[in-house]
Amino acid sequence: MDILQAIILAIIEGITEFLPVSSTGHMIIASSFFGIAQDDFTKLFTIVIQLGTILSVVVLYFKRFFQTLDFYFKLFVAFIPAVIFGLLLSDFIDDLLENPITVAISLIIGGFLLLKVDDWFGNSNETDISYLTALKIGLFQCLAMIPGVSRSGASIVGGMTQKLSRTTAAEFSFFLAIPTMLGATLKKSYDYHKAGFELTNDQINLLIIGNVVGFIVAMIAIKSFIGFLQKHGFKIFGYYRIIAGAAILFIHFFIQKLTII
């Protein structure tokens, strides 16, 4: 991985992490085009640069970040399913991370669901999150272990199925990203070290660049997304996912087979 590739991947992460379009899926496709998706450092990079996007949530919601213990307990309850399923399905998830076709199919299916989610749950206006609601959102978030599903999309829709407003569901999804991404980063870093890999100075620099770029871009993306979501809902993201997924399938089968070299 070179600096330009690192910057491009970080921009993709920053834009897509909090949008319901799947940041992991987009980075898999981009790294596949670069021919670096199978590289162990690339897999580490795409996880670790999420720390920069986590920081953007802390900065943007700084005043609201320090809330009651009850709020943090609810975040913990929502986080538990990701821990359990992440540990149980770790190897299976790693295999899926190398498959652009999985991403394409997930994008398309998720796109059709987003076209209907406003009709099904768009009139919800609840702002109070119970422990049971938090747990259900956490279970929905686990669907994003399939590349292309979208962690933010799954958790936001999960919140809306529990009658939360779009804004409340989205903001809870942002907060839930913090323990989820931090946990994934620690787990991936541990696995990388356990496998006998050591970071070089150049790789450390790439991680720093990736986190800085991801932080800046995510700040802009979050502020833009909340305003857009309140006015327009999810349909535009649904259409985007369907078009993107179809394009990936077309390129893979009819133009140039996407291989991870």
N, C-alpha and C positions, 0 to 999 in steps of 0.2 A: 504494500500500500504506500502510495506517495502522498505528498501534502495536498495536492489538488483533489485526489480521490477522498481523502479524509475530510476536506472542507465540504465537498459535495454531499457526502453521506451525512455529515453533521447538519447541513442545511435541510436535507430531507427529514432527518430526525426532528429537528426543531419545528418544522412546519407541520408534520403529520402526527406527532406524538399525542397531541390533545384533540386532534380532529378524528372523526369516526371513519377513517380511511385506512388505518393500519400502517403504523410507522415501520414495524418489522417487515411487513410484506414489501413495502416500497424499498427498504434498504436491501432486502434479499435480491430483488430484481436489479437494482442499481449495481450491487456488488457482483451479480452474475454477469452483467454486461462488461464490467471491468475485468472479469476473470479472476476475482480474488475471494469469492464467496466461501470457498472451501477452506481457505486459510484460517488457521486457529486464531491468529491475532485479529483477523477481521471479525470473527464471531465474538471475540472479547470486546473489540472496539464498539460494535453496534450496541452492546449492552452497557458498557461503562460510560459512554457519552450521554446516557440517560441521566447521569448525575447533574449535568448542566441544565437539563430541562426541569429536573426536580427543583433546583435552586431558583428557577424562574417563578415557580409556583410560590415558594417561600417569600420571595421579594414582592411579587404582585399582591399577595394576600397576607402581608406581614402582620397587619393589625388583627386580622381574623384568625391568623395561625395560632395565636395564643388564646385558646378557648378553655371551656370547662373540661375537667377530667372525663366527664361523661362523653364528650365528643370524641376524645382520644380512645376511650374504650370501644366506642362504636367503630372507629377506624380499625382498631385491632381485630374486632369481630369480623369485619369485612375482609381483612387481610388473611385470616386463618385459612380459608379454602385455597388460596393461591399457594400457601406454604405446603399444605398437604398434597395437593395435586401436582405441584411443581416438583416435589421430591419423588413422588411415585412415578411420574411420567417423564422424568428428566431425559432419559435416553431416547424415548419416542419423540419428544419435542425437538431434540437435536437433529434427528433424522428429517423431520418435517422442515426444519430451517434450511435444508438444502434443496427444496423442491419448489420451483417457480409455479408449477401447475397447481399445487395445493393453494398457493397464494391467489392465483387467478380465479379458481373456483370459489374460494372463500370471499373474494372481492365481489363476485357477481351475486352470490347468494345473499350476502350482507347488503348489497345494493338494493335488491328487490325488497328486502325487509325494511330498509330505511325509507323507501318510497311510501310505505304504508304506516310507519310508526306514528307519524303526526295524526293520521286519521284515527288510529286505534287509541293513542294515549295523549294526544296533543292538548286536550282540554284539562289535563290534570294541573292542580295548583297547590298541592300540599307542600309545605316547607319543613315539617317536622319529620326527622328520621328516627325510627325506632330501632331497637337492637335486631329485631327480626328482619326489618327492611334492610339494615346494614348487611346482615348475613346473606340475604338473597342477592343483593348487589354484588357481594363478594363471589357468590357462585356464578353469577352471570359473567363476571370478569374472567373467570377461569376458561371461558370459551375462547378467549383471546390467546390461549396457549397454542391454538391452531393458527399458524401464520396467515395473515390476510383478514382475520376476523376483526381486529381492532380492539385494544384494551379499553380505550375511552368510549368507543361506540357501544361495546357490550355492557359496560358498567352504567353508562348514561341511560341506555334503553332499559336496563335492569331496574334502575331507579324510577323510570317513567311507568313501568309496569306496576309499580307499587304506589302509583298516583302522585309521585313527586313532580313538581314543575320542571320544565326543561332546564331552567337556570340552576335550581337546587340540585338536580341530578348531575348536571355538568360540573358544578363546583365541588360536589362531594367526590366525583370521579377524579378531579384534579388533586384533591387532598389524598385520596386513596393511592394515587400514583406514587406518592413519596415513599411509604413503606414497601410498596410492591417493587418499585424500581431499585430501591436501596437493597432490598433482599436479593433481587436477581443479580445485581452487580456484585455483591459479596459472594454469592454462590458461584457465579461464573469465574470470578477472580480466583477463588479457592480451587476450583476445578482446573483452571489454567496452570496454576502453580503446582498442583498435585500431579499433573501430567508431565511435569518436568520442564516446563517452559519458564524462561526468565525474560523480563522486559528489557530491551535495549534502550539506550538513551534516545535514539530516534523514535522508537515506539512510544516512549513516555511523552515525548514532544507532540506526537500525533494525537495522543489521548488528551493532552492539555488543549491543543488547538480545537479538537472536536468538541470538548466540553464548553469552551468559550463561545464558539460559533453556535452550538446548539442552544446555549443559554440566551444569547441575543435574539436569535430567530424565534425561539419559543415564547419569549416575552411578547413579541409582536403578534404571534399566532394566537395566543390565549386571549389577548384583549380584543382582537378582531373576531374571534370565534364566538365569544359570548354575545357580542352585539349582533352578529349575523344570525345566530341561533334564535335570539329573541324575536327577530323580525321575520325570518324566512323559514325556520325549521330545518328539517333534515333532507328534504327531497333533492336538493342540488348535490349533496354528498352521495345520495343513492345513485343518481345518474352518473356521477363521476366514477364511482366504483364499478358500475356495470360496463362503462366504456373502457376503463383501464383494464379490467379483467379480460374483456373480449379482445382487446389489443394484445395483451400478453399471450393469449391462446393463439391468436392469428400469427403473431411473430414466431412463436415456438413451433407451430406445426406447418406453416406455409412459407415462411421467409428464412428464418435461421433458428435452428433448434437451440434453445437456451440451455447451455451446458455450464456446469460449474467446474472450471478447469483448475 
